């Protein structure tokens, strides 16, 4: 799976799982400020990412995720290895 | 204004129930004697004794809130917010921003029987099947009963008194009475008061079936809820919400609001007897009615219409009949009484609010809805329960009864006029 695939799956999840508007989602968007995703929403997203990509994201790493791009980076890194 | 002079009027009504999602639609169905009960479509009933219920089949939460909000709420909260929106719009009130003086003077009181039972069960399944790390972070706000009131306060920016009553099938009657007390003592000028329930599921119905509480008349759903009839065999579970806008009278008159009636009496009591059964002899329920009539400052004979609790269970309907006789004395014989649960089914925590709305419509139109399916009156239920046909009656004072598991009894008295 390449980065573009991850990004498009991530966008799908943010729309289907969190009810966000697709137009607002881009790698530079911040969860808290641009997308208004609260702490509960971040947990929902992480669960969805783990299910979708079959990866494990420990709480310490999850806490550092501030933007959509950082979430894509993390999934890419996990899938690589 | 001196506290004793504060009076509470109703300036908005909203409901979403199995009959309709408008006041006019609900009222027409009730006067036509239409049943909202049908075969259950929301879950598998193969193993259940009861396969019928009242369902809100066309509810679209996105009419009332964006998807990203509604998907975080259990259905009972969605229904409460929806009915609140309808009632608030009906009242013509607006709260603009935090500088609006009404912000701190407006509140919410929601009556809920179960809360988010369906979310509770589904997340428990997730825990058992997939482990703790898969349980939704939204589980707690979805299941706690007070979130309906909390969500409505957020939706309408009401930052005054906001709370929740959880007294089973008496909950929303308590909520309306308690909200009125808050306005009377001067803590708020406007309260959204009512209730919501969405507890139809395999688990709750299995549990009620085990308690022998539900009708099993699966082959004829429309005739299953038959209060005061000899052949009644239990209540029919239903879902929905109903909300009243309660407003301090001078506040309402100054803004030229439409006034649909005044809440003049609130009485409550406890049976202190049994977890589910009413106290034999009806003294507990009678005390709630007497307290409400005395609070209203009228005589029992002045009550023109009673919307009975009338659940269609063997125990309730016979005991309520005795209780009405105790409370009204000689006037019981000429009292005009009906149970609209014969048509709506039992909305549990939301029932008292929906039935308050029925009382206000009876006051507004001078027509009372019937008790349908009352084909062979139980000799123990020998009052005028308005069988099967709506009736024109001049209604100045109307009382509604709500009784809940745990022994809670509540009566509310509404009056016409501003």
Interface residues (C-beta under 8 A of the other chain):
Chain A: X18 X19 X20 X39 X40 X43 X44 X47
Chain B: X66 X67 X68 X69 X71 X72 X133 X134 X136 X137 X138 X141
